[in-house]
Amino acid sequence: MDFALNEEQRMFQKMFRDFVTNEVAPLAEEIDGEEKLPRELLEKTAMQGFLGALLPEEFEGVALDAISYCLLLEELARACTSTAMTISVHNGLVSKTILDNGSDEQKGKYLEPMAFGEKIGCFALTEPAAGSDVTALATRARRDGGDYVLNGCKTWASNGGIADIFLVFAITDPDVEPKGISAFIVERDTPGFKVGYREPTMGLRGLTCNTLYFDDCRVPAENLLGQEGEGFKIAMRALDFARLSLSAICLGGAQAALEAGIQFAIEHEEFGGPIALKQAIQNFIADAASEIQALRYLVYHTAWLADTGATYTRDASMAKLIGSEIAMRAANKMLQVHGGFGYMKEYAIERMYRDFRALQIMEGTSEIQRFIIARDILKEKGLVIKP
Ligand SMILES: Cc1cc2nc3c(=O)[nH]c(=O)nc-3n(C[C@H](O)[C@H](O)[C@H](O)COP(=O)(O)OP(=O)(O)OC[C@H]3O[C@@H](n4cnc5c(N)ncnc54)[C@H](O)[C@@H]3O)c2cc1C
């Protein structure tokens, strides 16, 4: 058993940390306030290879292993959760899914521009009446000659405002659940497709989450990803990796909250000395640090499992469940350490508190993660459970 990062992973970690410290951290408040990522920042991340992080060299990617990729997201999230999420959706949910399931033509057409950041990805599964229950999708795709005709609406499509390539899940056969779902690559300028309303949100304000409309939108049949009816399987596999990714974002975010709390506790004085001398404050720090350390091992272990090719659905759900709760608890405790200052926009902990709340909801709520974990455990005992 070896708990150490290898030399290459340590080198990547330093490189990611340096870039994030210099280029992302100074922009975090602006990204939150302006509610968008500066285009130049995305271009700089592309130059570093971050937008082709999971793609092989053949498609101009840098082919990070899952552990190194988690280190990247962890570092990004230490500075800005919105930036980390934007990059995570582009890589893990979209370009990796095309890499894993696409035809040679699809990979040849889409992956290189995605690695260069010329095209940004968006993953559109959720609908107004189909969130946790993916089998309730209402968006339909009807085959018509050489096309599929899409009708329906998606909500909460992260990156919707900036994306060029939309991975859209729609029902092709309403009589077969969940196998009647198929996945399509939809380009932004496709007639009948419109990127609509941007959701104003409590946090993660740099992440643009939009409603998408499909009105007799004709998508060429060659844009079907995988086979007809494979959409559910494709989405679930993508979400396994997305949950691992999100747990790394939780880890980086929680660490940033802790560091902000420690710094404040050392600098801020009450009753004639730093509040860090008070045991109540030390307890906040010790509890958060211990949870973060436990999370770190869970995230890296799950990433290692992914790298070995093992099934890691249960582990990814555990990491996502625990990670999002630890991040939220860390932000809550460290905001308390800040006292009234923590409630002011001037302090980063206020933004973290708002940002982290979304992590317990997106990519499957905590309740759904608990279901996935229990289903996997009980299946081993011969009991089949339903959500
Ligand atoms: C910031 C943000 C970004 C997002 N980005 C994307 C994206 O890029 N692409 C995308 O497709 N979606 C995205 N989503 C949508 C997200 O995946 C859904 O919000 C999530 O899956 C929950 O669905 P819902 O909001 O419809 O809630 P619902 O499914 O309606 O759930 C409401 C409540 O009921 C609970 N619940 C539901 N079913 C059960 C059950 N069987 N057992 C116990 N409790 C249950 C839920 O846990 C929740 O507490 C995003 C959401 C957010 C907040």
PDBQT file of the ligand as one rigid body, heavy atoms in Angstrom, charges set to zero:
ROOT
HETATM    1  C1  LIG A 401     -25.739  24.488  -9.770  1.00  0.00    +0.000 C 
HETATM    2  C2  LIG A 401     -26.353  23.318 -10.462  1.00  0.00    +0.000 A 
HETATM    3  C3  LIG A 401     -25.802  22.868 -11.658  1.00  0.00    +0.000 A 
HETATM    4  C4  LIG A 401     -26.382  21.807 -12.347  1.00  0.00    +0.000 A 
HETATM    5  N1  LIG A 401     -25.834  21.398 -13.526  1.00  0.00    +0.000 NA
HETATM    6  C5  LIG A 401     -26.448  20.440 -14.264  1.00  0.00    +0.000 A 
HETATM    7  C6  LIG A 401     -25.947  20.073 -15.553  1.00  0.00    +0.000 A 
HETATM    8  O1  LIG A 401     -24.913  20.568 -16.015  1.00  0.00    +0.000 OA
HETATM    9  N2  LIG A 401     -26.647  19.174 -16.286  1.00  0.00    +0.000 N 
HETATM   10  C7  LIG A 401     -27.779  18.581 -15.810  1.00  0.00    +0.000 A 
HETATM   11  O2  LIG A 401     -28.341  17.771 -16.532  1.00  0.00    +0.000 OA
HETATM   12  N3  LIG A 401     -28.265  18.899 -14.585  1.00  0.00    +0.000 NA
HETATM   13  C8  LIG A 401     -27.628  19.808 -13.806  1.00  0.00    +0.000 A 
HETATM   14  N4  LIG A 401     -28.122  20.155 -12.557  1.00  0.00    +0.000 N 
HETATM   15  C9  LIG A 401     -29.353  19.540 -12.092  1.00  0.00    +0.000 C 
HETATM   16  C10 LIG A 401     -29.153  18.577 -10.942  1.00  0.00    +0.000 C 
HETATM   17  O3  LIG A 401     -28.548  17.407 -11.407  1.00  0.00    +0.000 OA
HETATM   18  C11 LIG A 401     -30.529  18.332 -10.313  1.00  0.00    +0.000 C 
HETATM   19  O4  LIG A 401     -30.889  19.554  -9.671  1.00  0.00    +0.000 OA
HETATM   20  C12 LIG A 401     -30.509  17.192  -9.317  1.00  0.00    +0.000 C 
HETATM   21  O5  LIG A 401     -30.294  15.961  -9.963  1.00  0.00    +0.000 OA
HETATM   22  C13 LIG A 401     -31.831  17.127  -8.534  1.00  0.00    +0.000 C 
HETATM   23  O6  LIG A 401     -32.925  17.180  -9.376  1.00  0.00    +0.000 OA
HETATM   24  P1  LIG A 401     -34.099  18.247  -9.079  1.00  0.00    +0.000 P 
HETATM   25  O7  LIG A 401     -33.468  19.550  -8.879  1.00  0.00    +0.000 OA
HETATM   26  O8  LIG A 401     -35.115  18.102 -10.133  1.00  0.00    +0.000 OA
HETATM   27  O9  LIG A 401     -34.694  17.788  -7.684  1.00  0.00    +0.000 OA
HETATM   28  P2  LIG A 401     -35.748  16.604  -7.427  1.00  0.00    +0.000 P 
HETATM   29  O10 LIG A 401     -35.308  15.356  -8.118  1.00  0.00    +0.000 OA
HETATM   30  O11 LIG A 401     -37.106  17.103  -7.757  1.00  0.00    +0.000 OA
HETATM   31  O12 LIG A 401     -35.604  16.386  -5.877  1.00  0.00    +0.000 OA
HETATM   32  C14 LIG A 401     -36.228  17.221  -4.892  1.00  0.00    +0.000 C 
HETATM   33  C15 LIG A 401     -35.924  16.630  -3.522  1.00  0.00    +0.000 C 
HETATM   34  O13 LIG A 401     -36.462  15.294  -3.426  1.00  0.00    +0.000 OA
HETATM   35  C16 LIG A 401     -35.434  14.377  -3.109  1.00  0.00    +0.000 C 
HETATM   36  N5  LIG A 401     -35.707  13.097  -3.774  1.00  0.00    +0.000 N 
HETATM   37  C17 LIG A 401     -36.058  12.889  -5.056  1.00  0.00    +0.000 A 
HETATM   38  N6  LIG A 401     -36.212  11.578  -5.295  1.00  0.00    +0.000 NA
HETATM   39  C18 LIG A 401     -35.945  10.945  -4.131  1.00  0.00    +0.000 A 
HETATM   40  C19 LIG A 401     -35.928   9.579  -3.732  1.00  0.00    +0.000 A 
HETATM   41  N7  LIG A 401     -36.189   8.577  -4.579  1.00  0.00    +0.000 N 
HETATM   42  N8  LIG A 401     -35.591   9.291  -2.445  1.00  0.00    +0.000 NA
HETATM   43  C20 LIG A 401     -35.312  10.290  -1.563  1.00  0.00    +0.000 A 
HETATM   44  N9  LIG A 401     -35.313  11.599  -1.882  1.00  0.00    +0.000 NA
HETATM   45  C21 LIG A 401     -35.628  11.914  -3.153  1.00  0.00    +0.000 A 
HETATM   46  C22 LIG A 401     -34.153  15.021  -3.628  1.00  0.00    +0.000 C 
HETATM   47  O14 LIG A 401     -33.009  14.486  -2.992  1.00  0.00    +0.000 OA
HETATM   48  C23 LIG A 401     -34.418  16.476  -3.283  1.00  0.00    +0.000 C 
HETATM   49  O15 LIG A 401     -34.138  16.686  -1.933  1.00  0.00    +0.000 OA
HETATM   50  C24 LIG A 401     -27.537  21.176 -11.825  1.00  0.00    +0.000 A 
HETATM   51  C25 LIG A 401     -28.081  21.626 -10.619  1.00  0.00    +0.000 A 
HETATM   52  C26 LIG A 401     -27.497  22.676  -9.935  1.00  0.00    +0.000 A 
HETATM   53  C27 LIG A 401     -28.102  23.141  -8.644  1.00  0.00    +0.000 C 
ENDROOT
TORSDOF 0
